[in-house]
Amino acid sequence: MILKIKATNKNSGEIISYELEGDSDAGFTYEGTHMQEVADNKIREVNNNLILLGSPIYTIKSGETETIEAMTFDIEITAA
């Protein structure tokens, strides 16, 4: 499954958009790298919010959109 991630920084208004590929059993990757090992600090910070217990990345179905309100980011997740 492909997850389209759009994170808006609450402080600066910066928007970070990218895709994760994988599933809840095998885990998700960003451009072939495990989501927690991504070199880009901003994307890794968003991913750290996505892996928290109860995150919709583990239950979202294709065609659905979910949102997470984290301390620094508002995150929109769309399953393609």
N, C-alpha and C positions, 0 to 999 in steps of 0.2 A: 504494500500500500504506500502511496505517496501522501505525505502531509505537507500542506502549504502553510508556512508559518509567516505571520506578519506581526511584528512586535513594535509597539510605539513607546519610546522612552518618555516617561511622564515629566521628566525634568527639562529635557532639551527639545522634545518633539520629534527627534530623529526616528525614522522608520527603517526597520531592518526586515527585509523579506528574503526568504530562502525556502528550500524544500528538504524534508527528511524522507528517507526511504527505508522501508522495513516493516516489521510488525511487532506486536506486543510480546510475542514469545522470543523471537530472535534478537530483538532490539532494533534500534534505528541508527542510520548512518547519514552523514552529510558529506557528499562527494566521496564516498567510499571510506570515510573515517568515522569511527564510533562517535556518537554525539557528545560524549564527555571528553573526548580527546581532540576536539577541533582546535586548531591553532588561533583562530580569530576570537579574541577575548569577548567581544560583544555577543557573538553567536553562542559561544560556550556559556555565557551568563544566562542567556535566554533558555538554552537547553537545560541548564541546572534547574530552572524553574519548572520545566516541562517534565522532569523525571520524578517530581515529588509524589508522594502517596496520594492517590485519588485523582491524579492528573487524567484529563480526558484522552490523552494519547493512547491509553491502554484500553479504552472502551468505545472510542469514536468509530462510527461506521462510514463507509463510502457515501459521499454526498452530504454529510453532516458538517456543520460548523459549530465550534465551541469556543468559549472565551475564558481566559484566566486573567484575573487582576492580581498581579504580583506587586511587590513593594516599588520596584523601579519601572516595570513594564506593564502595559496592557497588551495581552497576547491573544491573537485570533488564530485558531487552528482550523483548517479546512481539509477534510479527507477527500482525496480525488480517487 
